[in-house]
Amino acid sequence: MVTMEPIWVGDQPLVGVEVKLPKTTLLSISTARGYIMCGALDIGLLNDRLGDRKIIAGRAVGVRTLKELLESPLESVTDEAAALGILPGMPGHEALLKML
């Protein structure tokens, strides 16, 4: 099952997506410029093999809900996200504000 819902960060509506798979759930919240995602996101792949795309993204591990994704610290970020001041340890909602 796939669900989409508006996620408000400040006064901005963002897109929250939850994909329920057998034994796991994929979570993401996106802006027009970038996104944060659960531990399934491969930051190394985005930096190394897809670096030319300049993807702005962050990864939080151990999250099970979109609310947790907003509140949890990012475990890793892409090089492009770091260039915007988005750093590991930053809560998801703060990273999303920098992606607006």
MARBA-3410 file (N, C-alpha, C, O; in Angstrom, 1 decimal):
100
0.8,-1.2,0.0,0.0,0.0,0.0,0.9,1.2,0.0,1.9,1.3,0.7 ~ 0.5,2.2,-0.8,1.2,3.5,-0.9,0.3,4.6,-0.4,-0.8,4.7,-0.9 ~ 0.7,5.4,0.5,-0.1,6.6,0.9,0.8,7.8,0.8,2.0,7.8,1.0 ~ 0.1,8.9,0.4,0.7,10.2,0.3,-0.1,11.1,1.2,-1.3,11.1,1.3 ~ 0.6,12.0,1.9,-0.1,13.0,2.7,0.7,14.3,2.8,1.9,14.3,2.7
0.0,15.4,3.0,0.7,16.6,3.2,1.3,16.7,4.6,0.8,16.3,5.6 ~ 2.6,17.1,4.6,3.3,17.3,5.8,3.7,18.8,5.9,4.3,19.3,5.0 ~ 3.3,19.4,7.0,3.5,20.8,7.1,4.8,21.0,7.9,5.0,20.5,9.0 ~ 5.7,21.8,7.3,7.0,22.2,8.0,6.9,23.8,8.0,7.0,24.3,6.9 ~ 6.8,24.4,9.1,6.5,25.8,9.1,5.2,26.1,8.4,4.2,25.4,8.8
5.2,27.0,7.5,4.0,27.2,6.7,4.0,26.6,5.4,3.2,27.0,4.5 ~ 4.9,25.6,5.2,5.1,25.0,3.8,4.5,23.6,3.8,4.8,22.8,4.6 ~ 3.6,23.3,2.8,3.1,21.9,2.7,4.1,21.1,1.9,4.5,21.5,0.7 ~ 4.6,20.0,2.4,5.5,19.1,1.7,4.8,17.8,1.5,3.7,17.6,1.9 ~ 5.4,16.9,0.7,4.8,15.6,0.4,5.4,14.5,1.2,6.6,14.2,1.1
4.6,13.9,2.0,5.0,12.7,2.7,4.5,11.4,2.0,3.3,11.4,1.6 ~ 5.4,10.5,1.8,5.0,9.2,1.2,5.4,8.0,2.1,6.5,8.0,2.6 ~ 4.5,7.1,2.2,4.8,5.9,3.0,4.4,4.7,2.1,3.3,4.6,1.5 ~ 5.4,3.8,1.9,5.2,2.6,1.1,5.4,1.4,2.0,6.4,1.1,2.5 ~ 4.3,0.7,2.2,4.3,-0.5,3.1,4.7,-1.7,2.2,4.0,-2.0,1.3
5.8,-2.3,2.6,6.3,-3.5,1.9,6.3,-4.6,2.9,6.2,-4.4,4.1 ~ 6.5,-5.9,2.5,6.6,-7.0,3.4,7.8,-6.7,4.3,8.9,-6.6,3.9 ~ 7.5,-6.7,5.6,8.5,-6.6,6.7,9.3,-5.3,6.8,10.2,-5.2,7.5 ~ 8.8,-4.3,6.0,9.5,-2.9,6.1,8.5,-1.9,5.5,7.6,-2.2,4.8 ~ 8.8,-0.6,5.9,8.1,0.5,5.3,9.1,1.5,4.9,10.0,1.9,5.6
8.9,2.0,3.6,9.7,3.1,3.1,9.1,4.4,3.4,7.9,4.6,3.2 ~ 9.8,5.4,3.9,9.3,6.7,4.2,10.1,7.8,3.5,11.3,7.7,3.5 ~ 9.4,8.8,3.0,10.1,10.0,2.5,9.2,11.2,2.6,8.0,11.2,2.6 ~ 9.9,12.3,2.8,9.3,13.6,2.8,10.1,14.5,1.8,11.3,14.6,2.0 ~ 9.4,15.1,0.9,10.1,15.9,-0.2,9.6,17.3,-0.3,8.5,17.6,-0.1
10.6,18.1,-0.8,10.4,19.5,-1.2,10.6,19.5,-2.7,10.8,18.5,-3.3 ~ 10.5,20.7,-3.3,10.7,20.8,-4.7,12.2,20.6,-5.0,12.6,20.3,-6.2 ~ 13.1,20.8,-4.0,14.6,20.7,-4.3,15.2,19.4,-3.8,16.2,19.0,-4.3 ~ 14.6,18.8,-2.8,15.3,17.6,-2.2,14.4,16.9,-1.3,13.1,17.1,-1.3 ~ 14.9,15.9,-0.5,14.1,15.0,0.3,14.9,14.4,1.4,16.1,14.4,1.4
14.2,13.9,2.4,14.7,13.1,3.5,14.0,11.8,3.4,12.9,11.7,2.9 ~ 14.7,10.7,3.8,14.2,9.4,3.6,14.7,8.5,4.8,15.6,8.8,5.5 ~ 14.0,7.4,4.9,14.4,6.4,5.9,15.7,5.7,5.6,16.3,6.1,4.6 ~ 16.1,4.8,6.4,17.4,4.1,6.2,17.6,3.4,4.9,18.7,2.9,4.6 ~ 16.6,3.2,4.1,16.7,2.5,2.8,17.5,3.3,1.8,17.9,2.8,0.8
17.6,4.6,2.0,18.3,5.5,1.1,19.8,5.2,1.1,20.4,5.1,2.2 ~ 20.4,5.1,-0.1,21.8,4.8,-0.2,22.5,6.1,-0.6,22.7,6.5,-1.7 ~ 23.0,6.8,0.5,23.7,8.1,0.3,25.0,7.9,-0.6,25.3,8.7,-1.4 ~ 25.7,6.8,-0.3,26.9,6.5,-1.1,26.6,6.5,-2.6,27.4,7.0,-3.4 ~ 25.6,5.8,-3.0,25.2,5.7,-4.4,24.9,7.1,-4.9,25.3,7.4,-6.1
24.1,7.9,-4.2,23.8,9.2,-4.7,25.0,10.1,-4.9,25.1,10.8,-5.8 ~ 26.0,10.0,-4.0,27.2,10.8,-4.1,28.1,10.2,-5.1,28.7,11.0,-5.9 ~ 28.3,8.9,-5.2,29.4,8.3,-6.0,28.9,8.1,-7.5,29.5,8.6,-8.4 ~ 27.8,7.4,-7.6,27.4,7.0,-9.0,26.4,8.0,-9.6,26.3,8.1,-10.8 ~ 25.7,8.8,-8.8,24.8,9.7,-9.3,25.2,11.2,-9.0,24.3,12.0,-9.0
26.4,11.4,-8.7,26.9,12.7,-8.2,26.6,13.8,-9.2,26.4,14.9,-8.9 ~ 26.6,13.5,-10.5,26.4,14.5,-11.6,24.9,15.0,-11.5,24.7,16.1,-12.1 ~ 24.0,14.3,-10.8,22.7,14.8,-10.7,22.5,15.8,-9.6,21.5,16.5,-9.5 ~ 23.5,15.9,-8.7,23.5,16.9,-7.6,22.2,16.8,-6.7,21.5,17.8,-6.5 ~ 22.0,15.6,-6.3,20.8,15.3,-5.5,21.0,15.8,-4.0,22.0,15.6,-3.4
20.0,16.5,-3.6,19.9,17.0,-2.2,19.1,16.1,-1.4,17.9,16.0,-1.6 ~ 19.7,15.3,-0.5,19.0,14.3,0.3,19.6,14.0,1.6,20.8,14.2,1.8 ~ 18.8,13.5,2.5,19.3,13.1,3.8,18.7,11.8,4.2,17.6,11.5,3.8 ~ 19.4,11.1,5.1,18.9,9.7,5.5,18.8,9.7,7.1,19.8,10.1,7.8 ~ 17.7,9.2,7.6,17.5,9.0,9.0,17.3,7.5,9.2,16.5,6.9,8.4
17.9,6.9,10.2,17.8,5.4,10.4,16.9,5.2,11.6,16.9,6.0,12.5 ~ 16.3,4.0,11.6,15.5,3.6,12.7,14.1,4.3,12.9,13.5,4.2,13.9 ~ 13.7,5.0,11.8,12.4,5.6,11.9,11.3,4.7,11.3,11.5,3.9,10.4 ~ 10.1,4.8,11.9,9.0,4.0,11.5,7.8,4.7,11.0,6.8,4.2,10.5 ~ 7.8,6.1,11.2,6.6,6.9,10.9,7.2,8.2,10.2,8.3,8.5,10.4
6.3,8.9,9.5,6.7,10.2,8.9,7.0,11.2,10.0,7.9,12.0,9.9 ~ 6.3,11.1,11.2,6.5,12.0,12.3,7.9,11.8,12.8,8.7,12.7,13.1 ~ 8.3,10.5,13.0,9.7,10.2,13.4,10.7,10.7,12.4,11.8,11.2,12.9 ~ 10.4,10.6,11.2,11.4,11.0,10.1,11.6,12.5,10.3,12.7,13.0,10.1 ~ 10.5,13.3,10.6,10.7,14.7,10.8,11.5,15.1,12.0,12.3,16.0,12.0
11.4,14.3,13.1,12.0,14.6,14.3,13.4,14.0,14.5,14.2,14.6,15.3 ~ 13.7,13.0,13.8,14.9,12.2,14.1,16.1,13.0,13.4,16.0,13.7,12.4 ~ 17.3,12.8,14.0,18.5,13.3,13.4,18.9,12.6,12.2,18.7,11.3,12.1 ~ 19.4,13.3,11.2,19.9,12.6,10.0,21.2,11.9,10.3,22.1,12.5,11.0 ~ 21.3,10.7,9.8,22.5,9.9,10.0,23.6,10.2,8.9,24.8,10.2,9.2
23.1,10.6,7.7,24.0,10.9,6.6,23.3,11.8,5.6,22.1,11.8,5.6 ~ 24.1,12.6,4.9,23.5,13.5,3.9,24.4,13.4,2.6,25.5,13.0,2.6 ~ 23.8,13.8,1.5,24.6,13.9,0.2,25.5,15.1,0.3,25.4,16.0,1.1 ~ 26.5,15.1,-0.6,27.4,16.2,-0.7,26.7,17.5,-1.0,27.0,18.6,-0.5 ~ 25.7,17.4,-1.9,24.9,18.6,-2.2,24.1,19.2,-1.1,24.0,20.4,-0.9
23.6,18.3,-0.2,22.9,18.7,1.0,23.9,19.4,1.9,23.6,20.4,2.5 ~ 25.0,18.8,2.1,26.1,19.4,3.0,26.4,20.8,2.5,26.7,21.7,3.3 ~ 26.5,21.0,1.2,26.8,22.3,0.7,25.8,23.4,1.0,26.1,24.6,1.0 ~ 24.6,22.9,1.4,23.5,23.9,1.8,23.5,24.1,3.3,22.6,24.8,3.8 ~ 24.4,23.4,4.0,24.4,23.5,5.5,23.6,22.4,6.2,23.3,22.5,7.4
23.2,21.4,5.4,22.4,20.3,6.0,23.5,19.2,6.4,24.2,18.7,5.6 ~ 23.5,18.9,7.7,24.6,18.1,8.2,24.0,16.9,9.0,22.9,17.0,9.6 ~ 24.8,15.8,9.1,24.4,14.7,10.0,24.1,15.2,11.4,24.9,16.1,11.9 ~ 23.1,14.7,12.0,22.7,15.1,13.4,21.6,16.1,13.4,21.0,16.3,14.4 ~ 21.4,16.8,12.3,20.3,17.8,12.1,19.0,17.1,12.1,18.8,16.1,11.4
18.0,17.6,12.8,16.7,17.0,12.7,16.1,17.1,11.3,16.4,18.1,10.6 ~ 15.3,16.2,10.9,14.7,16.2,9.6,14.0,17.4,9.2,14.1,17.9,8.1 ~ 13.2,18.0,10.2,12.4,19.2,9.8,13.3,20.4,9.6,13.0,21.2,8.7 ~ 14.4,20.5,10.2,15.4,21.6,10.0,16.0,21.4,8.6,16.2,22.4,7.9 ~ 16.4,20.2,8.2,16.9,19.9,6.9,16.0,20.3,5.8,16.3,20.9,4.8
14.7,19.9,6.0,13.7,20.2,5.0,13.5,21.7,4.8,13.3,22.2,3.7 ~ 13.6,22.5,5.9,13.5,24.0,5.8,14.7,24.5,4.9,14.4,25.5,4.2 ~ 15.8,23.9,5.0,17.0,24.4,4.2,16.8,23.9,2.7,17.5,24.5,1.9 ~ 15.9,23.0,2.5,15.7,22.5,1.1,14.6,23.3,0.4,14.4,23.1,-0.8 ~ 14.0,24.2,1.1,12.9,25.0,0.5,13.4,26.1,-0.5,12.7,26.8,-1.1
END
